[in-house]
Amino acid sequence: MQIKYIKRKDIDKLKWDSCIHYATNSNIFGYTWYLDQVAKEWDGLVEGDYESVFPLFEKELKLGIKSLYQPELIPKAGLYSIHALSQARLDLFMDKIQKEYDVIDIHFSDRIPLSSTTHFANQEFEDYQLLLREDWENIYNNYSQKLKNAIQEIDMNQYIISSSVRLEEVADFYLKYTPHATEKKKHTYLRIMYNLLHRGTGFLSAITDKNNHLVAAIFFVFSQGKLMSLLPIFNATEQGQKCLWKITDLMIQSNSNKPMFFDFNISMGNIGAKEFGAQKIIYKGIHKNQLKGFKKWWVGK
């Protein structure tokens, strides 16, 4: 098995994206267009003729220390492959990474077989998914009573459901009401949403009041048999929270009885997955500092 390090400028986009598309753990975070929007610089490890790919997000720290980091808007990535995601295949990639980098921070997709006995495996993260294959009534029965009450309390005569709100307005709404939001992240989200609209795999669902003021919005993504929440936002009021839940409920209703999952993607905004009866999914990551005798402030984040 030949694994090559390839600089971003030399990566064959068509072959890379084809691997992501057919990978058993495919998600939007691995496509070249998404990586280009989020990561300032990235390169990749490639097995054979792009049978497996592994994006690398590198930065050089003090004293020339080489580091791999996990971009904030890429919650999970790591190894993608059209072959079986075996521990042996992963170990070959990780051995190559370990030889080249002093500080390593990587979050893998939930299907990566990172063994609990592996010396790399030392982090766990939560996500939540809801199977939509059942009738909506059956799914609704698993909602929490708090959620049911909230949805029933919303007077939809006072609100308007819309999919035509401008994305720039949504981005400004995100900046205003999301803790730790920045101008940089706002513009990154805006580029991602426009890219997804252009590809026909993303769409916005929003609720405004009768004065056309945005109350809540979610940008959804259809990808590889999943419906995913990318950017949920509400106006920091009790009614805003309820409207966000209403949007989610309507989306679940319209996609029930389909052989797919709704991925709440909580690392990019928690809608309240547990209230909807979603199942917890664990995905793993590694944070490894191979430097000895250095204090944390030398490498930092």
Residue pairs with C-beta under 8 A, 6 or more apart in sequence:
1 47
1 48
1 89
1 92
2 47
2 48
3 45
3 46
3 47
3 52
3 92
3 93
3 96
4 45
4 46
5 43
5 44
5 45
5 56
5 96
5 100
6 43
6 44
6 45
6 46
7 43
8 41
8 42
8 43
8 44
11 32
11 43
11 44
11 46
12 50
13 32
15 49
15 50
16 32
16 44
16 46
16 50
16 53
17 31
17 32
17 33
18 50
19 50
19 51
19 52
19 53
19 80
19 81
19 82
20 26
20 30
20 31
20 53
20 80
21 224
22 82
23 30
23 80
23 81
23 82
24 81
24 82
24 84
24 85
24 111
25 79
25 80
25 81
25 85
25 109
25 110
25 111
25 112
26 80
26 223
26 224
27 76
27 77
27 109
27 223
27 224
27 226
27 228
28 34
28 196
28 201
28 221
28 223
28 228
29 35
29 74
29 75
29 76
29 77
30 53
30 55
30 77
30 80
33 195
34 74
34 192
34 195
35 42
35 55
35 74
36 42
37 188
37 191
37 192
37 195
38 71
38 73
38 74
38 188
38 192
39 55
39 57
39 71
39 74
41 57
41 58
42 55
42 56
42 57
42 58
43 55
43 56
43 58
44 53
44 54
44 55
44 56
45 53
45 54
45 56
45 93
45 96
45 97
46 52
46 53
46 54
47 53
47 81
47 89
47 93
51 81
51 82
51 83
52 79
52 80
52 81
52 82
52 83
52 89
52 93
53 79
53 80
53 81
54 78
54 79
54 80
54 93
54 97
55 77
56 68
56 97
57 68
57 69
57 70
57 71
57 74
58 66
58 67
58 68
58 69
58 101
59 67
59 69
60 66
60 67
61 67
61 103
61 298
61 299
61 300
62 298
62 299
63 298
65 102
65 103
65 291
65 298
65 299
66 100
66 101
66 102
66 103
67 101
67 102
67 103
67 104
67 105
67 299
68 97
68 101
68 103
68 104
68 105
68 106
69 105
69 301
70 77
70 105
70 106
70 107
70 285
72 185
73 185
73 188
73 189
73 192
73 268
74 107
75 107
75 125
75 127
75 265
75 267
75 268
76 107
76 108
76 109
76 110
76 125
76 127
76 267
76 283
77 106
77 107
77 108
77 109
78 106
78 107
78 108
78 109
78 112
79 85
79 89
79 90
79 93
79 108
79 112
80 109
81 89
83 89
85 111
85 112
85 113
86 113
87 113
87 115
87 118
90 112
90 113
90 114
91 118
94 120
97 104
97 106
98 104
98 120
98 288
98 290
101 290
102 289
102 290
102 291
102 299
103 288
103 289
103 290
103 291
103 299
104 120
104 286
104 287
104 288
104 289
104 290
105 285
105 286
105 287
105 288
106 285
106 286
107 123
107 125
107 283
107 284
107 285
108 114
108 283
108 284
108 285
109 283
110 127
110 281
110 282
110 283
112 283
112 284
114 120
114 121
114 284
114 286
115 121
120 286
120 288
121 284
121 286
122 286
122 287
122 288
123 284
123 285
123 286
123 287
124 282
124 283
124 284
124 285
125 267
125 282
125 283
125 284
125 285
126 266
126 280
126 281
126 282
127 263
127 264
127 265
127 266
127 267
127 280
127 281
127 282
127 283
128 263
128 264
128 266
128 273
128 274
128 278
128 279
128 280
128 281
129 226
129 261
129 262
129 263
129 264
129 278
129 279
129 281
130 139
130 252
130 261
130 262
130 264
130 273
130 276
130 277
130 278
130 279
131 261
131 279
132 139
132 227
132 252
132 255
132 256
132 257
132 258
132 259
132 260
132 261
132 262
133 257
133 258
133 259
133 260
134 256
134 257
135 256
135 257
136 252
136 253
136 256
136 257
139 252
139 256
139 276
139 277
140 148
140 249
142 276
142 277
143 151
143 249
143 275
143 276
143 277
144 274
144 275
144 276
144 277
146 275
147 245
147 249
147 272
147 275
147 276
150 241
150 242
150 245
151 242
151 245
151 246
151 249
153 242
154 239
154 242
154 243
154 246
156 246
158 209
158 210
159 207
159 208
159 209
159 210
159 215
159 243
160 207
160 208
160 209
160 210
160 212
161 205
161 206
161 207
161 247
161 250
162 206
162 207
162 208
163 203
163 204
163 205
163 206
165 204
165 206
165 208
165 214
165 217
167 190
167 193
167 194
167 197
167 204
168 190
169 214
170 193
170 204
170 206
170 214
170 217
170 219
170 231
170 233
171 186
171 187
171 189
171 190
171 193
172 186
173 214
173 217
173 233
173 235
174 181
174 186
174 189
174 231
174 233
175 181
175 182
175 183
175 186
177 233
177 234
177 235
177 236
178 233
178 269
189 231
192 230
193 202
193 204
193 219
193 230
193 231
195 202
196 202
196 203
196 219
196 221
196 230
197 203
201 221
201 222
201 223
202 219
202 220
202 221
202 222
202 230
203 219
203 220
204 217
204 218
204 219
204 220
205 217
205 218
205 220
205 247
205 250
205 251
206 214
206 215
206 216
206 217
206 218
206 247
207 214
207 215
207 216
207 217
207 243
207 246
207 247
208 214
208 215
209 215
214 235
215 234
215 235
215 237
215 239
215 240
215 243
216 232
216 233
216 234
216 235
216 240
216 241
216 243
216 244
216 246
216 247
217 231
217 232
217 233
217 234
217 247
218 229
218 230
218 231
218 232
218 233
218 244
218 247
218 248
218 251
218 271
219 229
219 230
219 231
220 227
220 228
220 229
220 230
220 251
221 227
221 228
221 229
221 230
222 228
225 259
225 260
225 261
226 260
226 261
226 262
226 263
227 251
227 255
227 260
227 261
227 262
227 263
228 262
228 263
228 265
229 248
229 262
229 263
229 264
229 265
229 268
229 269
229 271
230 265
230 268
231 268
231 269
232 244
232 248
232 269
232 270
232 271
233 244
233 269
234 240
234 241
234 243
234 244
241 272
244 271
245 271
245 272
245 275
248 271
248 276
249 276
251 262
252 262
252 276
255 262
262 278
264 270
264 271
264 273
264 276
264 278
266 273
289 296
289 299
291 298
291 299
